[in-house]
Amino acid sequence: MERLNVNLGKVKLDNPIIPASGTFGFGYEFTQFYDINILGSISIKGTTKDARFGNELPRIAECESGMINAVGLQNPGIDKVVNVELVKLKQVYNKQVISNISGFSLDEYVYCTKIMDKNDMVSILEINISCPNVKHGGMSFGTSSESAYEITKAVKAVTSKPVFIKLSPNVTDIVSIAKACEDAGADGISMINTLLGSRFDLKTGKPIIANAMGGFSGSAILPVALRMVYQVAQSVNIPVIGIGGISCASDVIEMMSAGASAVQIGAENLRNPYVCKEIIDDLPKLMDELNIKNLKDIIGRSFK
């Protein structure tokens, strides 16, 4: 349905619905629920150079309108992602994906970028400089304009694929960081990652998760994500993928009105594995109700 088509720079998507990294595995796991080829794209599980088990257990704490996780970038490492996971996905998915890359040093980001640059199944590289559930590494790159500029410049130098930088909301001035990424050559921005949060056991008084703090996500963070996307989208000249608290078609319309060219669905996939399909099905009906002819027409209408 062409009225749902959107563009992320030179990358065209059938619709703006993308499962967010870390909430959809490597994609093929969800074929038990529906035909994943209906998706605009998939942001696959965050990938590091070496295999990672992740943080100590327990890693999850439930919240009234969301969840806190401190998984710690558990993944099999980039070699297995390329040679096993993406091979499995290609058997059931006929579109390109977004490769989410994380790292603990500049060299690791560059190493993983070089490998994914050669993979024909990858259309966009999403560089995660913002993951708050790892005690060292990625977080530091996303909390200053200088570091964000440095890592963007480094990965852009070794790839011909579009680079989207995934930003942390746990900063005082996200606009300046987004601008630094744009100045360094970023082709787009993904935002926001999770907020830092904690929960405590009423009986012991101790943190529920072993890491004490983790990434807070879910419907509760939607207003924060909308505010930050609104601020950044009108301050840069590159597309923004809106992430944070989206759980229904109306949230998508709101996020695109705030300036997002596409959206990623995160925590809601864990609560309702059918949510992306439901949103894709519901969007045309909601667009008819709101007299929206094409989704492209509403991108950033809040400030245009």
N, C-alpha and C positions, 0 to 999 in steps of 0.2 A: 504494500500500500504506500504509494509515493508521498502521500501527505504526512507520513511519519518519518520520511528521510531527513537525515541531518548530516552535517559535515564536521569533521574534526580536522581543520586544515584541508589537506588534500585527500584525507581518508573519508570515504563516504560510507555511512551506516544506513541500513534499512530502517532502523528506528533508534531512538536514543537510549534504550535500556541495556545496561551492561552490569552483570553481577560483579561486585567489588572483590578485589583480591583478599584472600583469606576467609571468604564466606561461601565459596563455591568450589573449593578444591581445585582440580584441574579441568573441571567442566564435565567430563564424561560420567562422573558419578551421578549427575542429575538426569541422565537419560532414562532412568527408571521412573521419572515423574512426568516428563514431556519431551517433545522434540526440541532440543536446545538450538537447532538451526533458526528458530524464530527470533533469537536474541540479536541485538545490534552487534555485540561483540562480547568477549569474556575477558576480564582481567584475571589472569591465572594466579595461583597461589604464589606469594612472595618467594623469590629465589635468591639464594646466596651462593657463593663459590663452593663452599663445602657443605656437606649434609649437617643438619642441626636437629637435635632432639627437641630443643626448646627449653623453656623454663621448668622449674620444679612444679610438682602438683601440690595442691589444687591450683588450677589456672583460671577458673570461671567463677564469677559471683553474679547472681541474678539481681536485677533492680526492677522497680515497679514499672518503668517505661523504657527498659533497655537492659544492658548487661555490661559487665566489666570483664575483660579478658587480658591475660598475660601469657599468651601461648608462646611467644618468644621466637617467632619466625621459624617454626618447625617445618622443614622441607628436606627432600632427599639430595639437595645439591644440584648445581646447574647441569652437570654431565648427565645425570639420570633424568632431570626434567626434559632435556633436549632429546635424549635417546630412548626414553621410555614413556614419560608422561605425555609429551606432545605427540608422540607416535600413536598412542592410544586415542588421544583426543581427535586426531586427524581422521581416524576410522569412522567417527560418528558426527563430526562437525566440519562443514564445508566452507567456513569463513576463516578469516584471519583473527588473531587474538591480540590482546594487549599483554605484554610481558612485564610483570612487576619485579623490579630488581632492588634488592637491599644489600647493604654491605657495612663492614666495620672499618674500612679504610678507603681512601681514594683509589688505590690500586685495585681493590676488590670490585668496586663499581665499574671501573674501566675494563677489567677482565671479563666480567659478566656481560657488559655491553657489547664487547667485541664478539663474543660467542653468539648472542642473540641477534646481532646484526646480520649474521649469515643465515638465519633461519627464515625460510620463506613463509612459514605459518604466522610469523609475527609482523603486525602492521605498525604498532606503536610501542615504544619503550616507556614504561612508567617508572620513573626513578623515585623510589621511596626514601626520602631524606627525613621522614617524620615519625617513624614508628616509635611510640612511647613505651612499649613493653619490653624493650631490650635495655639492659643497664648501661651499656656503653656502645658507642658507634653511631648508628644512624641518627639518633636524636640530635647530636651535636651539630650535624651538618644542616639541620633544618631550623636552627634557632637563631641564626644570624645571616644577614644579607651577604656578608663576605664569604661565608662557607657555602651558602647556596649558590652563589655566583661561581665559586671555584669548582664545585662538583658538576654543575651544569656545563661549564666550559670544557671540562675534562671529558665527559661522556659524549658531548657533541662532536668532539674532535675525532672520535673513533667509530662513528656510525653515520650511515646515510638515512637511517629511519627517523621518523618524527620522535622527538623526545618530550614527554610530558613530565613535569616535576610534581610529585605529590607532597603537599605542604602540611605542616603541623599547625593545629589551631592553638597550641600551647605557647604562644608568643605574644608580645605586646603590640607588634605592628606587622601584620601579615601582608599588607599592601607593599611595603618596602621590600620584603623578601620576594614576593611575586615579581616585582619590577626588576629586581636583581637577576632573577632567573631569565626573564625576557631579555634583558641586556646581554646576558651570556649566551643567548641563542636558543633558548627553550622554544619549542613549537607549541606548547600548551601547558596548562596548569591543571592538576587534579587536586580537589580540595572539598572537604577537609578530611584529615585522618581523625582518629579518636581523640577525645579529651581525656585528661588524666583523672582517674577517680579511685576511690577505695570503698570497701565495705568491711564491717567489723562484726565478729561473732558476739551475740549478746551474752552468752554464758561465760566465755573466756576473756572477752575484751580484745582478742587478738585479730589481726587482719584475716579475712576469709581466704584470700589467695596468698600463696607462698611468697610472691613477689611484693606483697603489701599494696602496691599500686599497679594499675593496669589501664587499658584503654576503654573508656566509657563510650558506648555506642547505642543505637536504637532510636526510637521515635522522639525521645526527650531532647536529642541534640539538634533536631531539625531547625529551630529558630536561630541557633548559633551558626549553623552551616549556611543558612539563607543570608544572614547578615554578612558573613565573610565573603561569600560568593558575590553578593551585591557590591561590596567594597572593591573587590579585586577586578571583577569583570569590566567595570567602567574605568579602571585605571591601567589596563594593559590592552594590547592589540592582538592578543593571541587567544585561542579558544580556551574555555574553562569547562572541565567536567565536574559537575556538582555532586558531592557525596555527603551523606550525613542525615540519618533519620528518615529517609524516604521509604514509604511503605504502601503507597497507593497512587493511582493516576493523578489525583488532584495535587499531591506533593510534587509530582513531576512537572506539572504545569506551573506551579509556584516557583520551583527551582529554576526552570527555564526563563520565566519572567524576570527572575533576579539576575539572569545573565549567563546561565549555563547552556552550553551547546549540546550537551548530552548529560546523562546522569549515571551514577553507579548505585546499585542496591546492595546494602551490606548486611547488617545484623538481621534484617527481616527474612533473609534466606534461611537463617537458622531456625527461626520460629515457624515460618511457612514456606516450605520448599517450592511452592507453586506461585509465589508472589510475582516473579518477573513475567510469567505467562499471563497472570491475571491483569497486570498493569498493561501489557501489550494489547490484550483483548479489550480492556476498558477505555483506553485512550481515545479511539475514534468516537465512541459514544459520548464521552465527556467533551471532546472537541466540538461535536455537533451541538451539544447543549450550550457551549460557550461561544458559538459562532466563530470557531477557529478553523480556518481553511487548511493551513499548513503549519506544522510545528516550528519550522524555521522562522515564521513571521513573528513569533512571540519571544524569541531569544533577546533578552535584555530590554524588553519593552518597558520595564520599570523606570529606566533612566534615559530612554530615547525620546 
